[in-house]
Amino acid sequence: MGRYEKIRVGVLYLTNTCGELLVTELIGENKAKVVFPDGYTKVVQKINIIKGCVRNPYYPTLCGIGYSGEGKYSSLNKDAYLRWKGMIQRCYDNNRNHNQKCYERVAVCEEWHNFQNFAEWFYEKYDFKLMKNWCIDKDILSLEHKVYSPETCCLVPLIINNALVKNQNKNSGKTIGVKARRGRYYVSFYKKGEKFISELYATEKEAYELFCYEKDKYIIELAEEYKYALDTKAYTKLKSHSTKIYFES
């Protein structure tokens, strides 16, 4: 048997990335049937068992949650894969989330742990000509949902995604969008890369009311600008956007 003499039926072997496998049958001189603890079975080259490079497509290799699955999609489908990877990492990579408190209680639905399922959903909605660099958003359709799923997510341009980002801690004691100057208050935020700065107001509440008004107007303008490609439900939600509800939820 030469270099394959170490392969034995009933013996556990360690893989490089997918845990252990059990050899259940020897097939000819070069192949063997193996099974993983989750029940996934395949016939593989014996040399790959020795090298530890047998893969289980259902083994969660991304943050202990995400797995590639079996199907036509792979990491070569970068439009879907990079978005899927980023979504999983935002929710489950503790190191990455050190300064992202807004993702502490957010999860990805079990269906989307499998990249094949996510990619199928993504490419059904993604238009290569119209949606370059568009993002996945889970808050537009409903702020109540804390789960990325086919029912709660939509695709939006990066500029809309950025406009909706909760980039300020609600417990910071500061009012979102409002800054102080010599005992008075003004509104400051970015519109299409340019900084919008209001006149000074006597009270913080006045400035905050203006911020909400200007922010809503800006998001509605963006919704109109990208109406040609937005999902109908997403467009409707953006047209009735309320900054107060969004930031105070």
Secondary structure as the mmCIF struct_conf table of DSSP 4:
data_model
#
loop_
_struct_conf.conf_type_id
_struct_conf.id
_struct_conf.beg_label_comp_id
_struct_conf.beg_label_asym_id
_struct_conf.beg_label_seq_id
_struct_conf.end_label_comp_id
_struct_conf.end_label_asym_id
_struct_conf.end_label_seq_id
HELX_RH_3T_P HELX_RH_3T_P1 GLY A 2 TYR A 4
TURN_TY1_P TURN_TY1_P1 GLU A 5 LYS A 6
TURN_TY1_P TURN_TY1_P2 VAL A 9 GLY A 10
STRN STRN1 LEU A 12 LEU A 14
BEND BEND1 ASN A 16 CYS A 18
STRN STRN2 GLU A 20 ILE A 27
TURN_TY1_P TURN_TY1_P3 GLY A 28 ASN A 30
STRN STRN3 LYS A 31 VAL A 35
TURN_TY1_P TURN_TY1_P4 PRO A 37 ASP A 38
BEND BEND2 GLY A 39 GLY A 39
STRN STRN4 THR A 41 GLN A 45
HELX_RH_AL_P HELX_RH_AL_P1 LYS A 46 LYS A 51
TURN_TY1_P TURN_TY1_P5 GLY A 52 GLY A 52
TURN_TY1_P TURN_TY1_P6 PRO A 57 TYR A 58
BEND BEND3 TYR A 59 TYR A 59
STRN STRN5 LEU A 62 LEU A 62
TURN_TY1_P TURN_TY1_P7 CYS A 63 ILE A 65
STRN STRN6 GLY A 66 TYR A 67
BEND BEND4 GLU A 70 LYS A 72
TURN_TY1_P TURN_TY1_P8 SER A 75 LEU A 76
HELX_RH_AL_P HELX_RH_AL_P2 LYS A 78 TYR A 92
TURN_TY1_P TURN_TY1_P9 ASN A 94 ASN A 95
HELX_RH_3T_P HELX_RH_3T_P2 ARG A 96 ASN A 99
HELX_RH_3T_P HELX_RH_3T_P3 LYS A 101 TYR A 103
TURN_TY1_P TURN_TY1_P10 GLU A 104 ARG A 105
STRN STRN7 ALA A 107 VAL A 108
HELX_RH_3T_P HELX_RH_3T_P4 GLU A 110 HIS A 113
STRN STRN8 ASN A 114 ASN A 114
HELX_RH_AL_P HELX_RH_AL_P3 PHE A 115 LYS A 125
TURN_TY1_P TURN_TY1_P11 PHE A 128 LEU A 130
TURN_TY1_P TURN_TY1_P12 LYS A 132 ASN A 133
STRN STRN9 CYS A 135 ASP A 137
BEND BEND5 LYS A 138 LEU A 141
TURN_TY1_P TURN_TY1_P13 LEU A 143 GLU A 144
STRN STRN10 VAL A 147 TYR A 148
TURN_TY1_P TURN_TY1_P14 PRO A 150 THR A 152
STRN STRN11 CYS A 154 VAL A 156
HELX_RH_AL_P HELX_RH_AL_P4 LEU A 158 LEU A 164
BEND BEND6 GLN A 168 GLN A 168
HELX_RH_3T_P HELX_RH_3T_P5 LYS A 170 SER A 172
BEND BEND7 GLY A 173 LYS A 174
TURN_TY1_P TURN_TY1_P15 ILE A 176 GLY A 177
STRN STRN12 VAL A 178 ARG A 181
TURN_TY1_P TURN_TY1_P16 ARG A 182 GLY A 183
STRN STRN13 ARG A 184 LYS A 191
TURN_TY1_P TURN_TY1_P17 LYS A 192 GLY A 193
STRN STRN14 GLU A 194 ILE A 197
STRN STRN15 TYR A 201 TYR A 201
BEND BEND8 ALA A 202 THR A 203
HELX_RH_AL_P HELX_RH_AL_P5 GLU A 204 GLU A 225
TURN_TY1_P TURN_TY1_P18 TYR A 226 ALA A 229
BEND BEND9 LEU A 230 LEU A 230
HELX_RH_AL_P HELX_RH_AL_P6 THR A 232 LYS A 239
TURN_TY1_P TURN_TY1_P19 SER A 240 SER A 240
HELX_RH_AL_P HELX_RH_AL_P7 THR A 243 GLU A 248
#
